Amino acid sequence: MKYCSHCNDFVEDTITEKEETYNVLNKHEISVTAKIHICPKCGSESFDEIDDSETLEKVYMKYEAIYGPINPANLIEKVRR
């Protein structure tokens, strides 16, 4: 069971898949299929640490397959701005 912050209740969520697009380094849009947890009462999406982490891993793996490894210097430059 998961807690739905919209319903303020514990519910048996349903899992579906949806195409999501992420912006990596404010330059590249990467689309992946993500598992989405849906509240059966209100229909809102809920956070799932494991599935959300897997989605981010897919994004960065796809990014690296297309553009190569992320350069740590680019990350430091983005943080400093």
TORKOL-219535 format. One record per residue: residue number from 1; residue in one letter; y, x negated, z of N, C-alpha, C in turn. Coordinates in nm, 4 decimals, padded with zeros to 6 digits, always signed. Layout:
// TORKOL-219535
NUM; A; Y; X; Z; Y; X; Z; Y; X; Z
...
//
This chain:
// TORKOL-219535
1; M; -00.1187; -00.0833; +00.0000; +00.0000; +00.0000; +00.0000; +00.1253; -00.0879; +00.0000
2; K; +00.2255; -00.0396; -00.0648; +00.3532; -00.1106; -00.0732; +00.4633; -00.0217; -00.0167
3; Y; +00.5655; -00.0875; +00.0333; +00.6804; -00.0146; +00.0854; +00.7792; +00.0104; -00.0276
4; C; +00.8227; +00.1345; -00.0437; +00.9250; +00.1698; -00.1424; +01.0568; +00.1873; -00.0669
5; S; +01.1533; +00.1012; -00.0964; +01.2823; +00.1077; -00.0275; +01.3643; +00.2300; -00.0699
6; H; +01.3338; +00.2864; -00.1873; +01.4053; +00.4061; -00.2314; +01.3556; +00.5303; -00.1579
7; C; +01.2232; +00.5389; -00.1392; +01.1631; +00.6540; -00.0698; +01.1592; +00.6341; +00.0815
8; N; +01.1750; +00.5076; +00.1237; +01.1637; +00.4727; +00.2653; +01.0254; +00.5120; +00.3182
9; D; +00.9218; +00.4770; +00.2392; +00.7859; +00.5157; +00.2740; +00.6874; +00.4157; +00.2127
10; F; +00.5673; +00.4123; +00.2680; +00.4601; +00.3323; +00.2105; +00.3847; +00.4178; +00.1099
11; V; +00.3622; +00.3624; -00.0092; +00.2976; +00.4370; -00.1180; +00.1940; +00.3495; -00.1872
12; E; +00.1020; +00.4129; -00.2559; +00.0072; +00.3430; -00.3429; +00.0740; +00.3316; -00.4791
13; D; +00.1329; +00.2170; -00.5068; +00.2032; +00.2007; -00.6331; +00.1064; +00.1908; -00.7501
14; T; +00.1580; +00.2183; -00.8682; +00.0799; +00.2011; -00.9898; +00.1340; +00.0787; -01.0618
15; I; +00.0461; +00.0127; -01.1358; +00.0862; -00.1080; -01.2072; +00.0802; -00.0802; -01.3568
16; T; +00.1882; -00.1157; -01.4232; +00.1947; -00.1018; -01.5678; +00.2478; -00.2331; -01.6249
17; E; +00.2477; -00.2453; -01.7548; +00.3015; -00.3655; -01.8178; +00.4230; -00.3293; -01.9002
18; K; +00.5176; -00.4227; -01.9047; +00.6421; -00.3987; -01.9771; +00.6925; -00.5322; -02.0314
19; E; +00.7507; -00.5274; -02.1480; +00.8118; -00.6467; -02.2068; +00.9463; -00.6700; -02.1385
20; E; +00.9655; -00.7905; -02.0846; +01.0912; -00.8264; -02.0192; +01.1463; -00.9529; -02.0830
21; T; +01.2777; -00.9633; -02.0878; +01.3435; -01.0790; -02.1456; +01.4244; -01.1503; -02.0379
22; Y; +01.4069; -01.2809; -02.0300; +01.4743; -01.3646; -01.9313; +01.5623; -01.4652; -02.0035
23; N; +01.6763; -01.4943; -01.9455; +01.7684; -01.5919; -02.0001; +01.7449; -01.7238; -01.9267
24; V; +01.7012; -01.8266; -01.9994; +01.6713; -01.9562; -01.9395; +01.7859; -02.0523; -01.9693
25; L; +01.8424; -02.1090; -01.8651; +01.9533; -02.2054; -01.8746; +02.0749; -02.1482; -01.9465
26; N; +02.0914; -02.0173; -01.9405; +02.2032; -01.9489; -02.0070; +02.2118; -01.9792; -02.1555
27; K; +02.0979; -02.0158; -02.2165; +02.0962; -02.0501; -02.3588; +01.9881; -01.9762; -02.4367
28; H; +01.8710; -01.9626; -02.3780; +01.7547; -01.9158; -02.4527; +01.6965; -01.7901; -02.3889
29; E; +01.6775; -01.6878; -02.4707; +01.6137; -01.5661; -02.4221; +01.4644; -01.5750; -02.4507
30; I; +01.3846; -01.5581; -02.3455; +01.2400; -01.5668; -02.3551; +01.1816; -01.4324; -02.3126
31; S; +01.0996; -01.3722; -02.3981; +01.0370; -01.2437; -02.3670; +00.8895; -01.2628; -02.3346
32; V; +00.8451; -01.1950; -02.2290; +00.7051; -01.1988; -02.1870; +00.6636; -01.0595; -02.1411
33; T; +00.5333; -01.0376; -02.1363; +00.4794; -00.9138; -02.0816; +00.4621; -00.9331; -01.9314
34; A; +00.5230; -00.8429; -01.8538; +00.5201; -00.8535; -01.7085; +00.4477; -00.7343; -01.6471
35; K; +00.3816; -00.7581; -01.5347; +00.3225; -00.6490; -01.4572; +00.4323; -00.5883; -01.3717
36; I; +00.4473; -00.4570; -01.3794; +00.5513; -00.3859; -01.3068; +00.4854; -00.2876; -01.2103
37; H; +00.5297; -00.2904; -01.0851; +00.4794; -00.1986; -00.9828; +00.5747; -00.0797; -00.9736
38; I; +00.5192; +00.0400; -00.9883; +00.5990; +00.1625; -00.9926; +00.5613; +00.2538; -00.8763
39; C; +00.6623; +00.3078; -00.8085; +00.6395; +00.4043; -00.7013; +00.6009; +00.5386; -00.7647
40; P; +00.4902; +00.5988; -00.7216; +00.4492; +00.7260; -00.7803; +00.5381; +00.8437; -00.7372
41; K; +00.6129; +00.8263; -00.6288; +00.6996; +00.9357; -00.5814; +00.8329; +00.9403; -00.6554
42; C; +00.9001; +00.8247; -00.6629; +01.0358; +00.8247; -00.7206; +01.0460; +00.7544; -00.8549
43; G; +00.9431; +00.6778; -00.8916; +00.9435; +00.6095; -01.0207; +01.0175; +00.4766; -01.0234
44; S; +01.0654; +00.4311; -00.9089; +01.1388; +00.3040; -00.9076; +01.0422; +00.1860; -00.9117
45; E; +01.0927; +00.0750; -00.9643; +01.0144; -00.0479; -00.9691; +01.0239; -00.1173; -00.8344
46; S; +00.9129; -00.1775; -00.7909; +00.9151; -00.2486; -00.6631; +00.8752; -00.3943; -00.6840
47; F; +00.9204; -00.4790; -00.5943; +00.8956; -00.6218; -00.5987; +00.7522; -00.6519; -00.5568
48; D; +00.6863; -00.7421; -00.6299; +00.5555; -00.7935; -00.5906; +00.5606; -00.9445; -00.6083
49; E; +00.5541; -01.0154; -00.4985; +00.5741; -01.1606; -00.5010; +00.4765; -01.2311; -00.5949
50; I; +00.3503; -01.1939; -00.5918; +00.2500; -01.2618; -00.6744; +00.2728; -01.2337; -00.8228
51; D; +00.2855; -01.1065; -00.8585; +00.3033; -01.0727; -01.0002; +00.4376; -01.1225; -01.0536
52; D; +00.5428; -01.1162; -00.9727; +00.6729; -01.1653; -01.0182; +00.6710; -01.3168; -01.0370
53; S; +00.6009; -01.3881; -00.9501; +00.5879; -01.5338; -00.9651; +00.5097; -01.5683; -01.0912
54; E; +00.4039; -01.4910; -01.1191; +00.3259; -01.5138; -01.2414; +00.4108; -01.4890; -01.3654
55; T; +00.4974; -01.3888; -01.3595; +00.5860; -01.3603; -01.4729; +00.6804; -01.4778; -01.4975
56; L; +00.7412; -01.5299; -01.3915; +00.8309; -01.6446; -01.4078; +00.7566; -01.7666; -01.4604
57; E; +00.6334; -01.7846; -01.4161; +00.5528; -01.8956; -01.4672; +00.5287; -01.8793; -01.6168
58; K; +00.5007; -01.7568; -01.6616; +00.4823; -01.7301; -01.8050; +00.6091; -01.7640; -01.8831
59; V; +00.7240; -01.7261; -01.8271; +00.8520; -01.7522; -01.8938; +00.8700; -01.9018; -01.9160
60; Y; +00.8513; -01.9809; -01.8099; +00.8748; -02.1248; -01.8228; +00.7680; -02.1932; -01.9080
61; M; +00.6456; -02.1437; -01.9054; +00.5421; -02.2000; -01.9932; +00.5767; -02.1725; -02.1394
62; K; +00.6233; -02.0505; -02.1682; +00.6608; -02.0159; -02.3047; +00.7834; -02.0966; -02.3484
63; Y; +00.8810; -02.1127; -02.2580; +00.9996; -02.1929; -02.2875; +00.9581; -02.3352; -02.3240
64; E; +00.8732; -02.3945; -02.2410; +00.8308; -02.5326; -02.2656; +00.7499; -02.5459; -02.3940
65; A; +00.6728; -02.4424; -02.4298; +00.5969; -02.4467; -02.5546; +00.6903; -02.4459; -02.6762
66; I; +00.8045; -02.3791; -02.6623; +00.8994; -02.3688; -02.7739; +00.9979; -02.4855; -02.7745
67; Y; +01.0571; -02.5158; -02.6599; +01.1687; -02.6105; -02.6532; +01.1355; -02.7430; -02.5851
68; G; +01.0182; -02.7550; -02.5277; +00.9825; -02.8757; -02.4544; +01.0171; -02.8609; -02.3072
69; P; +00.9824; -02.9615; -02.2283; +01.0067; -02.9543; -02.0841; +01.1561; -02.9388; -02.0516
70; I; +01.1818; -02.8682; -01.9429; +01.3193; -02.8530; -01.8968; +01.3654; -02.9859; -01.8395
71; N; +01.4799; -03.0304; -01.8848; +01.5368; -03.1570; -01.8408; +01.6045; -03.1373; -01.7048
72; P; +01.5604; -03.2088; -01.6004; +01.6220; -03.1927; -01.4676; +01.7726; -03.2163; -01.4677
73; A; +01.8215; -03.3025; -01.5538; +01.9660; -03.3282; -01.5615; +02.0416; -03.2015; -01.6016
74; N; +01.9827; -03.1207; -01.6912; +02.0450; -02.9938; -01.7315; +02.0540; -02.8983; -01.6129
75; L; +01.9506; -02.8965; -01.5309; +01.9508; -02.8080; -01.4146; +02.0590; -02.8492; -01.3157
76; I; +02.0708; -02.9783; -01.2907; +02.1723; -03.0284; -01.1973; +02.3117; -02.9944; -01.2492
77; E; +02.3325; -03.0107; -01.3798; +02.4627; -02.9812; -01.4395; +02.4955; -02.8331; -01.4226
78; K; +02.3999; -02.7439; -01.4421; +02.4223; -02.5999; -01.4277; +02.4578; -02.5634; -01.2851
79; V; +02.3907; -02.6269; -01.1873; +02.4149; -02.5970; -01.0463; +02.5545; -02.6413; -01.0056
80; R; +02.5999; -02.7513; -01.0573; +02.7305; -02.8067; -01.0191; +02.8469; -02.7254; -01.0739
81; R; +02.8246; -02.6478; -01.1783; +02.9349; -02.5705; -01.2395; +02.9771; -02.4554; -01.1539
//
